[in-house]
Amino acid sequence: MAVLIVVSGGLLATYFLNSPRAVLEFDSQNSLGTPTYVGAAKEILQGHLVSTGRLPGYPLLLALLGGGGGFFTLVVALQCLMFVAAVLLTYLVAWRAFGKRWIALLLGLTLATDVYAAAYAKEILSESLALVLVSGLLAAVVSFTIRPRASAAWLIAALATATTFTRPEWILLPLALALYFAVWAVRRPMPRSVLLHGLAATGAAYALVALYIAGNAVFNHFPGTSEINNISILGKVMQYNMQLEAPAQYRDQALIVDQYVNVSHLNVWHVVTENPAFAADHYQLSGAFGRTVLLADPLKYARYSLDIAFTHNADVDRPLLHLAPNGPFRLELSGLAHYTAFRYSFYWLLPAFALLWAFLPLLSRRSRSLDVLGPVAAVALYGTLIVSFGGFDEYGRYHMVYLPAINLLVWGTLLLNVVIAGRASAVLGPLAPALVIGEIAAVIVLTMAPSVGLSVLLTIVAAVLQGLLAWFGLAEPVPAARPSPEPQAARTRG
């Protein structure tokens, strides 16, 4: 672990030496990003905990550390510690899952050397907080999987709820985990008291969400968690170029939106900032228009969203990496960024490996250390699907929040093949190396020529073959029959 602390700390130090100032992010109209978080922090300092713009998780952190007044030094320092903590938690989860220190170290290093993840330590955005919360959640679900108990169930609910109040797209995470562990309990019975505590913890999580929504309805006349959800829905319509499919009552609005999509080629933020009607009443028109269009053709919406789930896992959020052109270590950091982006290309394998590990532990009642990858895969699948169905851009930024889960599944599985190859070479022969070579070849092809069809094919083939490899390659060997002593005794008597 000391190596991981040194490497991750060294990366942060190098990045800050290149450009030491905190980064205040704005969107194209300077109306969202850092200013909205700072504004929400100021409202908290004035006693207003509920907000229609930003959920209170990150603004509360800013308020406690002086960010509400424009002082970001403590915030950035804490975010550096969050990045290092996420690296160490990744190592611990990997060690629990794979039982090999060298695999755990390599998986920790994948995050410790990720310059894009480290860059968020300097951003006054919620990603660093969400990253460490999800990393802690992964450690909690792994602990619960190994030994189900009430305290771990409540810890999972607490961390999932904290994540929900940090990033709005994670609002269904407590429910998703509850459903996954409910299926898990059918295959591997848990104590009744643990199940009851899990149910109560999930209920408590959504009681807090309901209380927050009620507070918004009473004080801000908005019955929801965040008005940004309305913007996201309109953004999905624009991304899929579905605006002209709006019914007759939205004809005028459809023509306005179409101008931004097909004429000026500008995003949803321009629509809501340049057209007051789309921003009025907490972006109510934006949300209503978007929902009407998407629900009019849900199959098309689902098809396009699933395409994104298969084809955008390797996206890199390059604009959020800020390197000073004349600062020290610019070339070294730039080279590391290119290496990190190359490593991201292997995330084309995420759908295959996430589906594999989500279902493989449920197919067997035999307990193995790798079973802990089941709930890790559930978190990754939730993140991938909710981002694909709800997000309309910056997918690399969305994926950063659950990057530890992605690394555990993708790189963990690839490294596991080394163990399988050494353990069952006599039985499997060259199958493990051949499968890895095939997966690498598919990644190269998809990186050069992205294709939904090829990605789906890769997902099916890789999940099946990798599952068979794990099932048979990691099976406990049948003990050889001990020779009977009678023949030897008979020979002695003869």
C-alpha positions as CSV (number, residue, x, y, z in Angstrom):
1,M,0.0,0.0,0.0
2,A,2.9,2.3,0.6
3,V,3.8,2.0,-3.1
4,L,0.3,3.1,-4.1
5,I,0.5,6.1,-1.7
6,V,3.8,7.2,-3.1
7,V,2.7,6.7,-6.8
8,S,-0.7,8.5,-6.4
9,G,0.8,11.2,-4.3
10,G,3.6,11.7,-6.8
11,L,1.1,12.0,-9.6
12,L,-0.8,14.6,-7.7
13,A,2.3,16.5,-6.8
14,T,3.5,16.5,-10.4
15,Y,0.1,17.7,-11.7
16,F,0.0,20.5,-9.2
17,L,3.6,21.6,-9.9
18,N,2.6,22.0,-13.6
19,S,-0.4,24.2,-12.6
20,P,-1.0,24.7,-8.9
21,R,-4.3,26.6,-9.0
22,A,-7.8,25.2,-8.4
23,V,-9.9,24.9,-11.6
24,L,-13.2,26.7,-11.7
25,E,-15.3,25.0,-14.4
26,F,-17.9,26.8,-16.4
27,D,-20.2,25.6,-19.2
28,S,-20.3,27.4,-22.5
29,Q,-22.6,30.1,-21.1
30,N,-20.8,30.5,-17.8
31,S,-24.0,29.7,-15.9
32,L,-23.3,26.1,-14.7
33,G,-20.4,24.1,-13.3
34,T,-18.5,25.5,-10.3
35,P,-20.6,28.6,-9.8
36,T,-23.7,26.6,-9.1
37,Y,-21.9,24.5,-6.5
38,V,-20.5,27.6,-4.8
39,G,-24.0,29.2,-5.0
40,A,-25.5,26.2,-3.3
41,A,-22.8,26.3,-0.6
42,K,-23.6,29.9,0.1
43,E,-27.3,29.0,0.4
44,I,-26.4,26.3,2.9
45,L,-24.4,28.8,5.0
46,Q,-27.6,30.9,5.0
47,G,-29.6,28.0,6.3
48,H,-31.1,26.7,3.1
49,L,-30.2,23.0,2.8
50,V,-32.6,22.2,-0.1
51,S,-31.9,23.4,-3.6
52,T,-33.4,22.9,-7.0
53,G,-30.1,23.2,-8.7
54,R,-27.4,21.1,-6.9
55,L,-27.9,18.3,-4.5
56,P,-26.4,19.1,-1.1
57,G,-23.6,16.6,-0.9
58,Y,-20.8,18.6,-2.5
59,P,-22.1,22.1,-1.6
60,L,-22.1,21.0,2.0
61,L,-18.4,20.0,1.8
62,L,-17.7,23.4,0.2
63,A,-19.6,25.2,2.9
64,L,-17.7,23.4,5.7
65,L,-14.2,24.0,4.2
66,G,-14.7,27.6,3.1
67,G,-15.5,27.1,-0.5
68,G,-18.7,29.1,-0.2
69,G,-16.6,32.2,0.3
70,G,-14.2,31.4,-2.6
71,F,-11.5,29.8,-0.4
72,F,-10.7,26.4,-2.1
73,T,-7.4,25.4,-0.6
74,L,-8.8,23.0,2.0
75,V,-11.3,21.6,-0.6
76,V,-8.5,20.8,-3.0
77,A,-6.3,19.3,-0.2
78,L,-9.2,17.1,0.9
79,Q,-9.9,16.0,-2.7
80,C,-6.3,14.9,-3.1
81,L,-6.7,12.7,0.0
82,M,-10.0,11.4,-1.5
83,F,-8.1,10.3,-4.7
84,V,-5.4,8.5,-2.6
85,A,-8.2,6.9,-0.5
86,A,-10.0,5.7,-3.7
87,V,-6.7,4.1,-4.8
88,L,-6.2,2.3,-1.5
89,L,-9.8,1.1,-1.4
90,T,-9.4,-0.3,-4.9
91,Y,-6.4,-2.2,-3.7
92,L,-8.3,-3.7,-0.7
93,V,-11.3,-4.7,-2.8
94,A,-9.0,-6.3,-5.4
95,W,-7.1,-8.2,-2.7
96,R,-10.4,-9.5,-1.3
97,A,-11.6,-10.6,-4.7
98,F,-8.6,-12.1,-6.4
99,G,-6.5,-13.2,-3.3
100,K,-3.3,-12.1,-5.1
101,R,-1.3,-9.2,-3.9
102,W,0.3,-8.7,-7.3
103,I,-3.1,-8.4,-8.9
104,A,-4.3,-6.0,-6.2
105,L,-1.2,-3.9,-6.6
106,L,-1.6,-3.7,-10.4
107,L,-5.2,-2.8,-10.1
108,G,-4.4,-0.1,-7.5
109,L,-1.8,1.3,-9.9
110,T,-4.3,1.6,-12.7
111,L,-6.1,4.2,-10.7
112,A,-2.9,5.6,-9.0
113,T,-1.5,6.5,-12.5
114,D,-4.7,7.7,-14.0
115,V,-4.0,11.3,-14.7
116,Y,-7.6,12.1,-15.7
117,A,-8.9,10.8,-12.4
118,A,-6.2,12.7,-10.5
119,A,-7.1,15.9,-12.3
120,Y,-10.4,16.0,-10.6
121,A,-8.6,16.7,-7.3
122,K,-8.1,20.3,-8.6
123,E,-11.6,20.7,-10.0
124,I,-14.3,22.4,-7.9
125,L,-16.7,19.8,-9.0
126,S,-18.4,16.8,-7.3
127,E,-16.5,14.0,-9.0
128,S,-13.8,13.6,-6.4
129,L,-16.4,13.2,-3.6
130,A,-18.5,10.8,-5.7
131,L,-15.4,8.8,-6.6
132,V,-14.4,8.1,-2.9
133,L,-18.0,7.5,-1.9
134,V,-18.4,4.8,-4.6
135,S,-15.0,3.3,-3.8
136,G,-16.1,3.1,-0.1
137,L,-19.4,1.6,-1.3
138,L,-17.5,-1.1,-3.2
139,A,-15.5,-2.0,-0.1
140,A,-18.8,-2.2,1.9
141,V,-20.6,-4.4,-0.5
142,V,-17.6,-6.7,-0.7
143,S,-17.5,-6.9,3.1
144,F,-21.2,-7.7,3.1
145,T,-20.9,-10.4,0.5
146,I,-18.2,-12.1,2.4
147,R,-20.1,-12.0,5.7
148,P,-23.7,-10.7,5.6
149,R,-24.6,-8.7,8.7
150,A,-26.9,-5.9,9.6
151,S,-24.1,-3.3,10.3
152,A,-22.7,-3.8,6.7
153,A,-26.2,-3.4,5.2
154,W,-26.7,-0.1,7.0
155,L,-23.2,1.1,5.9
156,I,-24.1,0.2,2.3
157,A,-27.3,2.2,2.5
158,A,-25.5,5.1,4.1
159,L,-22.8,5.3,1.4
160,A,-25.4,4.8,-1.4
161,T,-27.5,7.5,0.0
162,A,-24.5,9.9,0.3
163,T,-23.7,9.1,-3.4
164,T,-27.4,9.8,-4.3
165,F,-27.1,13.2,-2.6
166,T,-23.9,14.0,-4.5
167,R,-24.8,12.9,-8.1
168,P,-28.4,12.9,-9.2
169,E,-28.0,10.0,-11.6
170,W,-27.3,7.6,-8.7
171,I,-30.7,8.1,-7.1
172,L,-31.8,4.5,-8.0
173,L,-28.6,2.9,-6.7
174,P,-29.9,1.9,-3.2
175,L,-32.8,0.2,-4.9
176,A,-30.6,-1.5,-7.5
177,L,-28.3,-2.9,-4.8
178,A,-31.3,-4.0,-2.7
179,L,-32.8,-5.9,-5.7
180,Y,-29.5,-7.5,-6.5
181,F,-28.9,-8.8,-3.0
182,A,-32.5,-10.0,-2.9
183,V,-31.8,-12.3,-5.8
184,W,-28.5,-13.2,-4.1
185,A,-30.3,-14.2,-1.0
186,V,-32.5,-16.6,-3.0
187,R,-29.5,-18.4,-4.2
188,R,-27.5,-18.1,-1.0
189,P,-29.8,-17.7,2.0
190,M,-29.0,-15.0,4.5
191,P,-30.2,-14.7,8.1
192,R,-33.7,-13.3,8.3
193,S,-32.6,-10.5,10.6
194,V,-30.0,-9.3,7.9
195,L,-32.7,-9.2,5.3
196,L,-35.0,-7.2,7.5
197,H,-32.2,-4.7,8.3
198,G,-31.4,-4.5,4.5
199,L,-35.0,-3.7,3.8
200,A,-35.2,-1.1,6.6
201,A,-31.9,0.5,5.4
202,T,-33.3,0.8,1.8
203,G,-36.5,2.3,3.2
204,A,-34.5,4.8,5.3
205,A,-32.5,5.8,2.2
206,Y,-35.6,6.7,0.2
207,A,-37.3,8.3,3.2
208,L,-34.4,10.8,3.2
209,V,-34.9,11.3,-0.6
210,A,-38.6,11.8,-0.1
211,L,-38.0,14.3,2.7
212,Y,-35.6,16.2,0.4
213,I,-38.2,16.3,-2.4
214,A,-40.9,17.4,0.0
215,G,-38.6,20.2,1.2
216,N,-38.0,21.3,-2.4
217,A,-41.8,21.3,-3.0
218,V,-42.5,23.4,0.1
219,F,-39.7,25.9,-0.1
220,N,-38.9,26.0,-3.8
221,H,-42.2,24.9,-5.4
222,F,-40.3,22.1,-7.2
223,P,-41.3,18.5,-6.4
224,G,-38.0,16.9,-7.4
225,T,-34.4,16.4,-6.5
226,S,-32.7,18.5,-9.1
227,E,-34.1,20.7,-11.9
228,I,-31.0,19.7,-14.0
229,N,-32.8,16.4,-14.7
230,N,-35.2,18.4,-16.9
231,I,-32.3,19.8,-18.9
232,S,-30.8,16.3,-19.3
233,I,-34.1,15.0,-20.7
234,L,-34.1,17.7,-23.4
235,G,-30.5,17.0,-24.0
236,K,-31.3,13.3,-24.8
237,V,-33.9,14.4,-27.3
238,M,-31.3,16.6,-29.0
239,Q,-28.7,14.0,-28.9
240,Y,-30.9,11.5,-30.7
241,N,-32.3,14.2,-33.1
242,M,-35.9,13.3,-32.1
243,Q,-37.1,16.9,-31.6
244,L,-39.3,16.9,-34.7
245,E,-41.1,13.8,-33.5
246,A,-42.9,16.0,-30.9
247,P,-46.7,16.2,-31.0
248,A,-48.5,19.1,-32.5
249,Q,-48.8,21.1,-29.2
250,Y,-45.0,21.4,-29.1
251,R,-44.5,22.2,-32.8
252,D,-43.1,25.7,-32.1
253,Q,-40.7,24.4,-29.5
254,A,-39.6,21.6,-31.8
255,L,-38.6,24.0,-34.5
256,I,-36.6,26.1,-32.1
257,V,-34.7,23.0,-30.8
258,D,-34.2,21.8,-34.3
259,Q,-32.4,25.0,-35.2
260,Y,-29.9,24.3,-32.5
261,V,-29.4,20.7,-33.5
262,N,-29.2,20.8,-37.3
263,V,-28.4,24.5,-38.1
264,S,-26.2,26.1,-35.4
265,H,-25.1,22.7,-34.0
266,L,-25.2,23.9,-30.4
267,N,-26.0,21.9,-27.3
268,V,-28.9,22.0,-24.8
269,W,-27.2,24.6,-22.6
270,H,-27.6,27.1,-25.4
271,V,-31.2,26.3,-25.7
272,V,-32.1,26.9,-22.1
273,T,-29.9,30.0,-21.7
274,E,-30.9,31.7,-24.9
275,N,-34.7,30.9,-24.7
276,P,-36.2,31.9,-21.4
277,A,-39.3,29.8,-21.9
278,F,-37.2,26.7,-21.7
279,A,-35.6,27.8,-18.4
280,A,-38.7,29.1,-16.7
281,D,-40.2,27.4,-13.7
282,H,-37.2,25.1,-13.1
283,Y,-36.9,24.2,-16.8
284,Q,-40.4,22.7,-16.7
285,L,-41.0,23.2,-20.5
286,S,-37.6,21.5,-21.2
287,G,-38.6,18.5,-19.1
288,A,-42.1,18.2,-20.4
289,F,-41.1,18.5,-24.0
290,G,-38.3,15.9,-23.6
291,R,-40.4,13.4,-21.8
292,T,-43.3,13.7,-24.3
293,V,-40.9,13.0,-27.2
294,L,-39.1,10.1,-25.6
295,L,-42.2,8.4,-24.3
296,A,-43.8,8.7,-27.8
297,D,-41.2,6.3,-29.1
298,P,-39.7,4.4,-26.1
299,L,-38.2,1.6,-28.2
300,K,-36.2,4.1,-30.3
301,Y,-35.0,5.8,-27.1
302,A,-34.1,2.5,-25.6
303,R,-32.3,1.3,-28.7
304,Y,-30.2,4.5,-29.0
305,S,-29.4,4.4,-25.3
306,L,-28.3,0.8,-25.4
307,D,-26.0,1.7,-28.4
308,I,-24.3,4.3,-26.1
309,A,-24.0,1.7,-23.3
310,F,-22.0,-0.5,-25.7
311,T,-20.0,2.1,-27.5
312,H,-19.0,4.9,-25.1
313,N,-17.3,3.1,-22.2
314,A,-13.9,4.0,-23.5
315,D,-14.6,7.8,-23.8
316,V,-12.0,10.1,-22.3
317,D,-12.9,13.5,-20.9
318,R,-9.9,15.3,-22.3
319,P,-11.1,19.0,-21.8
320,L,-11.0,18.6,-18.0
321,L,-7.2,17.8,-18.0
322,H,-5.6,21.2,-17.5
323,L,-1.9,21.3,-18.4
324,A,0.0,24.6,-18.4
325,P,1.8,24.9,-21.7
326,N,5.0,26.3,-20.1
327,G,4.7,24.5,-16.8
328,P,7.1,21.8,-15.6
329,F,6.4,18.1,-16.4
330,R,4.0,19.0,-19.3
331,L,5.5,16.5,-21.6
332,E,5.6,13.8,-19.0
333,L,2.0,14.4,-18.0
334,S,0.9,14.6,-21.6
335,G,2.6,11.2,-22.3
336,L,0.9,9.7,-19.2
337,A,-2.5,11.1,-20.5
338,H,-2.0,9.3,-23.8
339,Y,-1.1,6.1,-22.0
340,T,-4.2,6.4,-19.8
341,A,-6.4,7.0,-22.9
342,F,-4.9,3.9,-24.5
343,R,-5.7,1.9,-21.4
344,Y,-9.3,3.2,-21.5
345,S,-9.7,1.6,-24.9
346,F,-9.9,-1.8,-23.1
347,Y,-13.2,-0.6,-21.5
348,W,-14.9,-1.8,-24.6
349,L,-14.8,-5.1,-22.7
350,L,-16.8,-3.6,-19.8
351,P,-20.3,-4.8,-20.8
352,A,-19.1,-8.4,-21.3
353,F,-17.2,-8.6,-18.0
354,A,-19.9,-6.7,-16.0
355,L,-22.6,-9.1,-17.3
356,L,-20.3,-12.1,-16.6
357,W,-19.6,-11.3,-13.0
358,A,-23.1,-10.0,-12.2
359,F,-24.6,-13.4,-13.1
360,L,-21.8,-15.9,-12.5
361,P,-22.0,-15.9,-8.7
362,L,-25.8,-16.3,-8.9
363,L,-25.4,-19.5,-11.0
364,S,-23.6,-21.4,-8.3
365,R,-24.1,-22.0,-4.6
366,R,-20.4,-22.7,-4.1
367,S,-18.7,-19.8,-2.3
368,R,-15.6,-18.3,-3.8
369,S,-13.6,-15.1,-3.2
370,L,-14.5,-14.0,-6.7
371,D,-18.1,-13.9,-5.8
372,V,-17.5,-10.4,-4.4
373,L,-17.3,-9.2,-8.0
374,G,-21.0,-9.8,-8.3
375,P,-22.1,-6.6,-6.5
376,V,-19.2,-4.7,-8.0
377,A,-20.5,-5.6,-11.4
378,A,-24.0,-4.6,-10.3
379,V,-22.7,-1.1,-9.5
380,A,-20.8,-0.9,-12.8
381,L,-23.9,-2.0,-14.8
382,Y,-26.1,0.5,-13.0
383,G,-23.6,3.3,-13.7
384,T,-23.3,2.3,-17.3
385,L,-27.0,2.0,-18.0
386,I,-28.1,5.1,-16.0
387,V,-25.5,7.2,-17.7
388,S,-26.4,5.9,-21.2
389,F,-30.2,6.4,-20.6
390,G,-29.8,9.7,-18.8
391,G,-26.7,11.5,-19.9
392,F,-26.2,13.3,-23.2
393,D,-22.5,14.2,-23.3
394,E,-19.3,14.0,-21.3
395,Y,-19.5,10.3,-20.8
396,G,-15.9,10.0,-19.7
397,R,-16.7,12.4,-16.8
398,Y,-19.7,10.3,-15.8
399,H,-17.7,7.1,-15.9
400,M,-15.0,8.6,-13.6
401,V,-17.3,8.2,-10.6
402,Y,-17.3,4.4,-10.8
403,L,-13.8,4.0,-12.4
404,P,-12.6,1.6,-9.6
405,A,-15.4,-0.8,-10.4
406,I,-14.5,-0.6,-14.1
407,N,-10.9,-1.3,-13.4
408,L,-11.7,-4.2,-11.1
409,L,-13.9,-5.9,-13.7
410,V,-11.9,-5.2,-16.9
411,W,-8.3,-5.3,-15.8
412,G,-9.0,-7.7,-13.0
413,T,-10.5,-10.3,-15.4
414,L,-7.7,-9.9,-17.9
415,L,-5.1,-10.5,-15.1
416,L,-7.2,-13.4,-13.7
417,N,-6.5,-15.1,-17.0
418,V,-2.9,-15.2,-16.1
419,V,-3.7,-17.1,-12.9
420,I,-6.0,-19.5,-14.9
421,A,-3.4,-20.1,-17.5
422,G,-0.8,-21.1,-14.9
423,R,-3.2,-23.1,-12.8
424,A,-5.0,-25.1,-15.4
425,S,-2.6,-25.1,-18.3
426,A,-2.7,-28.9,-18.6
427,V,-6.5,-28.9,-18.9
428,L,-7.1,-25.8,-20.9
429,G,-4.0,-25.6,-23.0
430,P,-3.6,-22.4,-24.8
431,L,-7.3,-21.4,-24.4
432,A,-6.6,-18.6,-21.8
433,P,-3.8,-16.9,-23.8
434,A,-5.8,-17.2,-27.1
435,L,-8.9,-15.7,-25.5
436,V,-6.9,-12.7,-24.2
437,I,-5.3,-12.2,-27.6
438,G,-8.7,-12.3,-29.2
439,E,-10.1,-9.7,-26.7
440,I,-7.1,-7.4,-27.4
441,A,-7.6,-7.8,-31.1
442,A,-11.3,-6.9,-30.8
443,V,-10.4,-3.8,-28.7
444,I,-8.0,-2.6,-31.4
445,V,-10.6,-3.1,-34.1
446,L,-13.3,-1.3,-32.1
447,T,-11.0,1.6,-31.2
448,M,-10.1,2.1,-34.9
449,A,-13.6,1.5,-36.3
450,P,-16.3,1.8,-33.5
451,S,-19.3,-0.4,-34.2
452,V,-22.4,-1.2,-32.2
453,G,-22.9,-4.5,-33.9
454,L,-19.3,-5.6,-33.3
455,S,-19.4,-4.4,-29.7
456,V,-22.5,-6.5,-29.0
457,L,-20.9,-9.5,-30.7
458,L,-17.8,-9.0,-28.6
459,T,-19.9,-8.7,-25.4
460,I,-21.7,-12.0,-26.1
461,V,-18.7,-14.0,-27.2
462,A,-16.3,-12.6,-24.5
463,A,-18.9,-13.1,-21.7
464,V,-19.6,-16.7,-22.7
465,L,-16.0,-17.7,-23.3
466,Q,-14.6,-15.9,-20.3
467,G,-17.3,-17.4,-18.1
468,L,-16.5,-20.9,-19.3
469,L,-12.8,-20.2,-18.7
470,A,-13.5,-19.0,-15.2
471,W,-15.9,-21.8,-14.4
472,F,-13.6,-24.6,-15.4
473,G,-10.2,-23.0,-15.0
474,L,-10.9,-22.1,-11.4
475,A,-12.8,-25.2,-10.4
476,E,-11.4,-27.1,-7.5
477,P,-9.4,-30.1,-8.7
478,V,-10.8,-33.5,-7.9
479,P,-8.4,-35.2,-5.5
480,A,-6.7,-38.2,-7.0
481,A,-7.8,-41.6,-5.7
482,R,-5.3,-43.0,-3.2
483,P,-3.9,-46.4,-4.3
484,S,-5.4,-49.3,-2.4
485,P,-3.0,-51.0,-0.1
486,E,-4.4,-54.5,-0.8
487,P,-2.5,-55.1,-4.1
488,Q,0.7,-54.1,-2.6
489,A,0.1,-56.3,0.4
490,A,-0.8,-59.2,-1.9
491,R,2.4,-58.8,-3.8
492,T,4.3,-58.8,-0.5
493,R,2.7,-62.0,0.6
494,G,3.4,-63.5,-2.8
